[in-house]
């Protein structure tokens, strides 16, 4: 099992309660979707943060990633809500 740093941004950070943490992945073949599902089972604050998993955006080692992308040897996963701008 490998470890990855998971960073949370904006309201995800507020809901989870920490800016980042080290996560031991339960499986080697996990995708971003698998990680989000795993995180949402870690407690009420995580369930609240990831209640609508479809809107969560991700980056693997600072490169934007889709939910179907494998984590593989990633060192860092960033999770953030959709961005708006003007």
N, CA, C and O atoms as CSV, one atom per row, in Angstrom:
chain,resi,resn,atom,element,x,y,z
A,1,UNK,N,N,0.836,-1.176,0.000
A,1,UNK,CA,C,0.000,0.000,0.000
A,1,UNK,C,C,0.885,1.244,0.000
A,1,UNK,O,O,1.911,1.299,0.678
A,2,UNK,N,N,0.469,2.220,-0.762
A,2,UNK,CA,C,1.273,3.431,-0.855
A,2,UNK,C,C,0.581,4.603,-0.155
A,2,UNK,O,O,-0.622,4.588,0.107
A,3,UNK,N,N,1.393,5.609,0.131
A,3,UNK,CA,C,0.878,6.808,0.762
A,3,UNK,C,C,0.892,7.946,-0.233
A,3,UNK,O,O,1.762,8.026,-1.101
A,4,UNK,N,N,-0.096,8.836,-0.092
A,4,UNK,CA,C,-0.194,9.997,-0.956
A,4,UNK,C,C,-0.616,11.187,-0.090
A,4,UNK,O,O,-1.376,11.036,0.866
A,5,UNK,N,N,-0.112,12.361,-0.439
A,5,UNK,CA,C,-0.564,13.580,0.219
A,5,UNK,C,C,-1.815,14.052,-0.496
A,5,UNK,O,O,-1.815,14.231,-1.714
A,6,UNK,N,N,-2.886,14.253,0.266
A,6,UNK,CA,C,-4.131,14.774,-0.288
A,6,UNK,C,C,-4.288,16.197,0.225
A,6,UNK,O,O,-4.287,16.437,1.432
A,7,UNK,N,N,-4.424,17.146,-0.712
A,7,UNK,CA,C,-4.606,18.553,-0.370
A,7,UNK,C,C,-6.039,18.954,-0.705
A,7,UNK,O,O,-6.571,18.598,-1.756
A,8,UNK,N,N,-6.647,19.700,0.206
A,8,UNK,CA,C,-8.022,20.158,0.043
A,8,UNK,C,C,-8.032,21.672,-0.119
A,8,UNK,O,O,-7.289,22.378,0.562
A,9,UNK,N,N,-8.867,22.166,-1.015
A,9,UNK,CA,C,-8.924,23.594,-1.278
A,9,UNK,C,C,-10.343,24.129,-1.114
A,9,UNK,O,O,-11.326,23.403,-1.262
A,10,UNK,N,N,-10.417,25.431,-0.801
A,10,UNK,CA,C,-11.663,26.184,-0.685
A,10,UNK,C,C,-12.614,25.522,0.309
A,10,UNK,O,O,-12.194,25.147,1.404
A,11,UNK,N,N,-13.883,25.374,-0.053
A,11,UNK,CA,C,-14.849,24.849,0.917
A,11,UNK,C,C,-14.635,23.367,1.218
A,11,UNK,O,O,-15.125,22.881,2.238
A,12,UNK,N,N,-13.928,22.645,0.376
A,12,UNK,CA,C,-13.600,21.261,0.733
A,12,UNK,C,C,-12.688,21.244,1.960
A,12,UNK,O,O,-12.871,20.427,2.862
A,13,UNK,N,N,-11.701,22.151,1.993
A,13,UNK,CA,C,-10.806,22.258,3.143
A,13,UNK,C,C,-11.592,22.621,4.405
A,13,UNK,O,O,-11.353,22.063,5.476
A,14,UNK,N,N,-12.521,23.552,4.269
A,14,UNK,CA,C,-13.331,23.969,5.415
A,14,UNK,C,C,-14.178,22.816,5.939
A,14,UNK,O,O,-14.293,22.637,7.151
A,15,UNK,N,N,-14.761,22.046,5.058
A,15,UNK,CA,C,-15.643,20.949,5.475
A,15,UNK,C,C,-14.865,19.765,6.037
A,15,UNK,O,O,-15.287,19.157,7.020
A,16,UNK,N,N,-13.742,19.436,5.425
A,16,UNK,CA,C,-12.927,18.324,5.917
A,16,UNK,C,C,-12.260,18.714,7.236
A,16,UNK,O,O,-12.167,17.906,8.160
A,17,UNK,N,N,-11.800,19.958,7.309
A,17,UNK,CA,C,-11.217,20.446,8.557
A,17,UNK,C,C,-9.703,20.498,8.600
A,17,UNK,O,O,-9.130,20.904,9.610
A,18,UNK,N,N,-9.043,20.093,7.520
A,18,UNK,CA,C,-7.581,20.167,7.432
A,18,UNK,C,C,-7.197,20.590,6.013
A,18,UNK,O,O,-7.924,20.296,5.064
A,19,UNK,N,N,-6.067,21.271,5.860
A,19,UNK,CA,C,-5.651,21.670,4.512
A,19,UNK,C,C,-5.040,20.523,3.705
A,19,UNK,O,O,-5.125,20.502,2.477
A,20,UNK,N,N,-4.419,19.566,4.413
A,20,UNK,CA,C,-3.831,18.406,3.732
A,20,UNK,C,C,-3.583,17.303,4.742
A,20,UNK,O,O,-3.559,17.535,5.951
A,21,UNK,N,N,-3.397,16.094,4.222
A,21,UNK,CA,C,-3.097,14.942,5.076
A,21,UNK,C,C,-2.476,13.838,4.243
A,21,UNK,O,O,-2.625,13.793,3.022
A,22,UNK,N,N,-1.776,12.949,4.930
A,22,UNK,CA,C,-1.207,11.761,4.309
A,22,UNK,C,C,-2.260,10.644,4.396
A,22,UNK,O,O,-2.795,10.358,5.467
A,23,UNK,N,N,-2.536,10.034,3.266
A,23,UNK,CA,C,-3.520,8.952,3.188
A,23,UNK,C,C,-2.807,7.692,2.708
A,23,UNK,O,O,-2.072,7.728,1.722
A,24,UNK,N,N,-3.022,6.596,3.396
A,24,UNK,CA,C,-2.559,5.299,2.918
A,24,UNK,C,C,-3.653,4.733,2.033
A,24,UNK,O,O,-4.775,4.503,2.486
A,25,UNK,N,N,-3.328,4.513,0.788
A,25,UNK,CA,C,-4.323,4.000,-0.163
A,25,UNK,C,C,-4.614,2.536,0.132
A,25,UNK,O,O,-3.684,1.744,0.290
A,26,UNK,N,N,-5.890,2.163,0.207
A,26,UNK,CA,C,-6.225,0.779,0.517
A,26,UNK,C,C,-5.940,-0.203,-0.618
A,26,UNK,O,O,-5.817,-1.408,-0.395
A,27,UNK,N,N,-5.836,0.333,-1.850
A,27,UNK,CA,C,-5.537,-0.516,-3.007
A,27,UNK,C,C,-4.570,0.203,-3.926
A,27,UNK,O,O,-4.548,1.433,-3.970
A,28,UNK,N,N,-3.787,-0.543,-4.647
A,28,UNK,CA,C,-2.813,0.043,-5.565
A,28,UNK,C,C,-3.451,0.538,-6.862
A,28,UNK,O,O,-2.888,1.404,-7.533
A,29,UNK,N,N,-4.605,0.008,-7.220
A,29,UNK,CA,C,-5.216,0.339,-8.512
A,29,UNK,C,C,-6.324,1.387,-8.403
A,29,UNK,O,O,-7.250,1.381,-9.214
A,30,UNK,N,N,-6.250,2.273,-7.435
A,30,UNK,CA,C,-7.317,3.252,-7.214
A,30,UNK,C,C,-7.306,4.371,-8.255
A,30,UNK,O,O,-6.260,4.767,-8.770
A,31,UNK,N,N,-8.502,4.861,-8.539
A,31,UNK,CA,C,-8.684,6.031,-9.387
A,31,UNK,C,C,-9.039,7.213,-8.489
A,31,UNK,O,O,-9.216,7.051,-7.282
A,32,UNK,N,N,-9.142,8.387,-9.075
A,32,UNK,CA,C,-9.591,9.558,-8.323
A,32,UNK,C,C,-10.985,9.295,-7.753
A,32,UNK,O,O,-11.246,9.629,-6.597
A,33,UNK,N,N,-11.876,8.709,-8.537
A,33,UNK,CA,C,-13.231,8.404,-8.050
A,33,UNK,C,C,-13.183,7.456,-6.862
A,33,UNK,O,O,-13.929,7.635,-5.899
A,34,UNK,N,N,-12.320,6.456,-6.916
A,34,UNK,CA,C,-12.173,5.526,-5.794
A,34,UNK,C,C,-11.679,6.249,-4.542
A,34,UNK,O,O,-12.152,5.985,-3.436
A,35,UNK,N,N,-10.721,7.165,-4.724
A,35,UNK,CA,C,-10.190,7.914,-3.585
A,35,UNK,C,C,-11.276,8.775,-2.953
A,35,UNK,O,O,-11.410,8.805,-1.730
A,36,UNK,N,N,-12.048,9.472,-3.771
A,36,UNK,CA,C,-13.116,10.320,-3.248
A,36,UNK,C,C,-14.148,9.476,-2.502
A,36,UNK,O,O,-14.613,9.874,-1.434
A,37,UNK,N,N,-14.507,8.328,-3.048
A,37,UNK,CA,C,-15.452,7.432,-2.367
A,37,UNK,C,C,-14.865,6.953,-1.042
A,37,UNK,O,O,-15.571,6.894,-0.035
A,38,UNK,N,N,-13.587,6.614,-1.038
A,38,UNK,CA,C,-12.911,6.174,0.187
A,38,UNK,C,C,-12.908,7.290,1.227
A,38,UNK,O,O,-13.205,7.050,2.398
A,39,UNK,N,N,-12.576,8.500,0.807
A,39,UNK,CA,C,-12.553,9.629,1.732
A,39,UNK,C,C,-13.932,9.913,2.313
A,39,UNK,O,O,-14.054,10.238,3.494
A,40,UNK,N,N,-14.965,9.793,1.496
A,40,UNK,CA,C,-16.318,10.120,1.958
A,40,UNK,C,C,-16.807,9.181,3.053
A,40,UNK,O,O,-17.791,9.474,3.733
A,41,UNK,N,N,-16.122,8.052,3.223
A,41,UNK,CA,C,-16.491,7.088,4.264
A,41,UNK,C,C,-15.699,7.287,5.554
A,41,UNK,O,O,-15.854,6.506,6.492
A,42,UNK,N,N,-14.860,8.309,5.618
A,42,UNK,CA,C,-13.982,8.501,6.778
A,42,UNK,C,C,-14.643,9.235,7.940
A,42,UNK,O,O,-14.035,9.359,9.003
A,43,UNK,N,N,-15.852,9.717,7.770
A,43,UNK,CA,C,-16.535,10.417,8.852
A,43,UNK,C,C,-17.530,11.424,8.310
A,43,UNK,O,O,-17.616,11.645,7.102
A,44,UNK,N,N,-18.281,12.031,9.217
A,44,UNK,CA,C,-19.339,12.967,8.816
A,44,UNK,C,C,-18.803,14.163,8.042
A,44,UNK,O,O,-19.401,14.578,7.049
A,45,UNK,N,N,-17.680,14.721,8.489
A,45,UNK,CA,C,-17.139,15.888,7.796
A,45,UNK,C,C,-16.724,15.541,6.365
A,45,UNK,O,O,-16.909,16.352,5.458
A,46,UNK,N,N,-16.173,14.359,6.154
A,46,UNK,CA,C,-15.801,13.934,4.804
A,46,UNK,C,C,-17.052,13.639,3.968
A,46,UNK,O,O,-17.118,14.004,2.795
A,47,UNK,N,N,-18.025,12.988,4.567
A,47,UNK,CA,C,-19.275,12.701,3.852
A,47,UNK,C,C,-19.930,14.003,3.403
A,47,UNK,O,O,-20.453,14.088,2.292
A,48,UNK,N,N,-19.900,15.014,4.264
A,48,UNK,CA,C,-20.465,16.320,3.930
A,48,UNK,C,C,-19.659,16.970,2.803
A,48,UNK,O,O,-20.237,17.505,1.856
A,49,UNK,N,N,-18.343,16.926,2.901
A,49,UNK,CA,C,-17.482,17.549,1.886
A,49,UNK,C,C,-17.679,16.915,0.512
A,49,UNK,O,O,-17.651,17.605,-0.507
A,50,UNK,N,N,-17.878,15.606,0.489
A,50,UNK,CA,C,-17.964,14.888,-0.788
A,50,UNK,C,C,-19.373,14.386,-1.084
A,50,UNK,O,O,-19.544,13.385,-1.780
A,51,UNK,N,N,-20.380,15.075,-0.559
A,51,UNK,CA,C,-21.775,14.673,-0.768
A,51,UNK,C,C,-22.125,14.625,-2.257
A,51,UNK,O,O,-22.862,13.740,-2.692
A,52,UNK,N,N,-21.609,15.559,-3.029
A,52,UNK,CA,C,-21.807,15.539,-4.481
A,52,UNK,C,C,-20.433,15.350,-5.122
A,52,UNK,O,O,-19.765,16.316,-5.488
A,53,UNK,N,N,-20.038,14.123,-5.248
A,53,UNK,CA,C,-18.702,13.798,-5.746
A,53,UNK,C,C,-18.485,14.254,-7.184
A,53,UNK,O,O,-17.347,14.466,-7.602
A,54,UNK,N,N,-19.564,14.405,-7.941
A,54,UNK,CA,C,-19.436,14.746,-9.361
A,54,UNK,C,C,-18.890,16.153,-9.590
A,54,UNK,O,O,-18.368,16.439,-10.668
A,55,UNK,N,N,-19.000,17.036,-8.599
A,55,UNK,CA,C,-18.517,18.407,-8.812
A,55,UNK,C,C,-17.081,18.606,-8.338
A,55,UNK,O,O,-16.484,19.652,-8.591
A,56,UNK,N,N,-16.531,17.620,-7.659
A,56,UNK,CA,C,-15.169,17.731,-7.149
A,56,UNK,C,C,-14.177,17.612,-8.305
A,56,UNK,O,O,-14.254,16.688,-9.115
A,57,UNK,N,N,-13.260,18.549,-8.364
A,57,UNK,CA,C,-12.201,18.533,-9.363
A,57,UNK,C,C,-10.931,17.995,-8.714
A,57,UNK,O,O,-10.790,18.031,-7.492
A,58,UNK,N,N,-10.008,17.497,-9.535
A,58,UNK,CA,C,-8.804,16.888,-8.975
A,58,UNK,C,C,-7.587,17.197,-9.843
A,58,UNK,O,O,-7.690,17.512,-11.029
A,59,UNK,N,N,-6.442,17.092,-9.195
A,59,UNK,CA,C,-5.167,17.164,-9.894
A,59,UNK,C,C,-4.263,16.092,-9.299
A,59,UNK,O,O,-4.239,15.884,-8.086
A,60,UNK,N,N,-3.529,15.423,-10.160
A,60,UNK,CA,C,-2.543,14.426,-9.747
A,60,UNK,C,C,-1.169,15.029,-10.016
A,60,UNK,O,O,-0.825,15.326,-11.160
A,61,UNK,N,N,-0.395,15.204,-8.962
A,61,UNK,CA,C,0.928,15.825,-9.079
A,61,UNK,C,C,0.879,17.100,-9.922
A,61,UNK,O,O,1.699,17.302,-10.818
A,62,UNK,N,N,-0.090,17.947,-9.618
A,62,UNK,CA,C,-0.291,19.278,-10.191
A,62,UNK,C,C,-0.726,19.285,-11.656
A,62,UNK,O,O,-0.560,20.284,-12.355
A,63,UNK,N,N,-1.282,18.165,-12.114
A,63,UNK,CA,C,-1.850,18.102,-13.463
A,63,UNK,C,C,-3.328,17.737,-13.326
A,63,UNK,O,O,-3.671,16.770,-12.645
A,64,UNK,N,N,-4.198,18.506,-13.969
A,64,UNK,CA,C,-5.624,18.227,-13.881
A,64,UNK,C,C,-5.900,16.775,-14.249
A,64,UNK,O,O,-5.273,16.213,-15.148
A,65,UNK,N,N,-6.861,16.176,-13.528
A,65,UNK,CA,C,-7.162,14.756,-13.730
A,65,UNK,C,C,-8.672,14.538,-13.726
A,65,UNK,O,O,-9.420,15.268,-13.076
A,66,UNK,N,N,-9.098,13.527,-14.459
A,66,UNK,CA,C,-10.497,13.099,-14.459
A,66,UNK,C,C,-10.710,12.078,-13.351
A,66,UNK,O,O,-9.757,11.487,-12.844
A,67,UNK,N,N,-11.961,11.881,-12.985
A,67,UNK,CA,C,-12.287,10.916,-11.931
A,67,UNK,C,C,-11.869,9.492,-12.297
A,67,UNK,O,O,-11.617,8.678,-11.409
A,68,UNK,N,N,-11.793,9.186,-13.569
A,68,UNK,CA,C,-11.425,7.835,-14.000
A,68,UNK,C,C,-9.919,7.619,-14.061
A,68,UNK,O,O,-9.464,6.497,-14.287
A,69,UNK,N,N,-9.143,8.678,-13.863
A,69,UNK,CA,C,-7.688,8.554,-13.960
A,69,UNK,C,C,-7.110,7.772,-12.780
A,69,UNK,O,O,-7.507,7.988,-11.635
A,70,UNK,N,N,-6.175,6.868,-13.059
A,70,UNK,CA,C,-5.540,6.108,-11.975
A,70,UNK,C,C,-4.568,6.977,-11.180
A,70,UNK,O,O,-3.921,7.871,-11.726
A,71,UNK,N,N,-4.480,6.700,-9.899
A,71,UNK,CA,C,-3.570,7.442,-9.024
A,71,UNK,C,C,-2.150,6.936,-9.194
A,71,UNK,O,O,-1.208,7.728,-9.202
A,72,UNK,N,N,-1.982,5.637,-9.330
A,72,UNK,CA,C,-0.691,4.964,-9.528
A,72,UNK,C,C,0.373,5.448,-8.548
A,72,UNK,O,O,0.207,5.277,-7.341
A,73,UNK,N,N,1.445,6.041,-9.026
A,73,UNK,CA,C,2.584,6.442,-8.191
A,73,UNK,C,C,2.525,7.907,-7.770
A,73,UNK,O,O,3.561,8.503,-7.478
A,74,UNK,N,N,1.351,8.486,-7.734
A,74,UNK,CA,C,1.228,9.905,-7.409
A,74,UNK,C,C,1.784,10.205,-6.025
A,74,UNK,O,O,1.684,9.394,-5.104
A,75,UNK,N,N,2.365,11.373,-5.904
A,75,UNK,CA,C,2.831,11.834,-4.603
A,75,UNK,C,C,1.820,12.777,-3.977
A,75,UNK,O,O,1.725,12.879,-2.754
A,76,UNK,N,N,1.052,13.479,-4.840
A,76,UNK,CA,C,0.112,14.484,-4.342
A,76,UNK,C,C,-1.182,14.456,-5.149
A,76,UNK,O,O,-1.162,14.410,-6.379
A,77,UNK,N,N,-2.293,14.483,-4.441
A,77,UNK,CA,C,-3.613,14.627,-5.061
A,77,UNK,C,C,-4.221,15.894,-4.494
A,77,UNK,O,O,-4.308,16.049,-3.276
A,78,UNK,N,N,-4.642,16.801,-5.360
A,78,UNK,CA,C,-5.339,18.016,-4.929
A,78,UNK,C,C,-6.809,17.862,-5.273
A,78,UNK,O,O,-7.158,17.453,-6.380
A,79,UNK,N,N,-7.661,18.190,-4.324
A,79,UNK,CA,C,-9.108,18.125,-4.532
A,79,UNK,C,C,-9.680,19.521,-4.292
A,79,UNK,O,O,-9.371,20.170,-3.292
A,80,UNK,N,N,-10.513,19.966,-5.217
A,80,UNK,CA,C,-11.052,21.314,-5.110
A,80,UNK,C,C,-12.416,21.392,-5.769
A,80,UNK,O,O,-12.742,20.585,-6.639
A,81,UNK,N,N,-13.218,22.377,-5.349
A,81,UNK,CA,C,-14.545,22.561,-5.964
A,81,UNK,C,C,-14.408,23.245,-7.319
A,81,UNK,O,O,-13.333,23.730,-7.672
A,82,UNK,N,N,-15.499,23.281,-8.072
A,82,UNK,CA,C,-15.452,23.986,-9.355
A,82,UNK,C,C,-15.092,25.463,-9.124
A,82,UNK,O,O,-15.478,26.060,-8.119
A,83,UNK,N,N,-14.370,26.014,-10.045
A,83,UNK,CA,C,-13.950,27.411,-9.929
A,83,UNK,C,C,-14.836,28.284,-10.805
A,83,UNK,O,O,-15.277,27.880,-11.881
A,84,UNK,N,N,-15.081,29.477,-10.318
A,84,UNK,CA,C,-15.764,30.475,-11.126
A,84,UNK,C,C,-14.871,31.689,-11.167
A,84,UNK,O,O,-14.030,31.873,-10.287
A,85,UNK,N,N,-15.032,32.485,-12.135
A,85,UNK,CA,C,-14.183,33.664,-12.241
A,85,UNK,C,C,-14.871,34.775,-12.992
A,85,UNK,O,O,-15.989,34.634,-13.486
A,86,UNK,N,N,-14.201,35.831,-13.058
A,86,UNK,CA,C,-14.798,36.963,-13.743
A,86,UNK,C,C,-13.757,37.848,-14.335
A,86,UNK,O,O,-14.087,38.859,-14.955
